Amino acid sequence: MSKRKTRRDDPAPEYDFSKGVRGKYVGRNGVAGRSVTLDDDVAREFRDDRAVNEALRAVVAILRLRSRRGSK
């Protein structure tokens, strides 16, 4: 048998993924899989992800109203 050359990104020998299941936890908790990183000054203004989503929904609603008014 020939020895396989190890690459830098190969897992260490002590890790055994032979019984691993691909995608086992994907989609749990209803998370869509999108994440964003907020700048520190912006993140300080929001207590949690719910507050960020509420603010973004308000912005979307305002933009929709503006676009409706402009199209008339």
N, C-alpha and C positions, 0 to 999 in steps of 0.2 A: 504494500500500500504506500502511496506517496503522501507525504505530509502536505496539508493544505496551507498555503501562506495566509497569515492573518492580515486583514486590512485594519486600518485605524478605526473604522466605524463598525467593525464586528463586535458583537457583545462579548463581554468577558466570559471565560470558560465556566465560571460558577453560576451563570444564569442559564436556566433550562426552560426554554419556551416550547418544548416538544409537545406539551399538553395544552398549549395556549389556544384560544379560540379567537379568531379575527373578528373584530367588531362586536364583541360580547356586550359592551356597555354603551354602545352608540345608540342614541335616541332615547335613553332613559331620562326620566324627569321632564320630558317634554321640551328639552332644550333644542333649539333649532340649530345650534352649532355655530352661531355667529358671535364673535366677540370683538370688541373694540377697546382701544386703550385711550383713556381720556387724559388730557394734559392735567398736570397737578392743579393748576388754578381752576380749571373747570370741575374737576373731581371734588374739590373742596365745597362746591356749591350744592352737591347732591348727597343725601344720606344713604341711598342705596340704588339698586338697579331699577326699582319701581319708579322712583322719582325721576330718573333719567328718561325712562320710557314715557312717563306722563308729559314731561317737557317736550320731548320730540313729537309726541302726538299733537300737542297744542301747536307746535310750529307747522306741522303738516296741515292741520286744519286751517290755519291762517293762510298758508300758501294756496290751498285749494280755493278759499274764498276770494283771494286776490286774483287768481287766474280766471275765476268765473266772472268777476266784475269786469276784467279787462277784455273778455271775449264778447261782451254784449255790445 
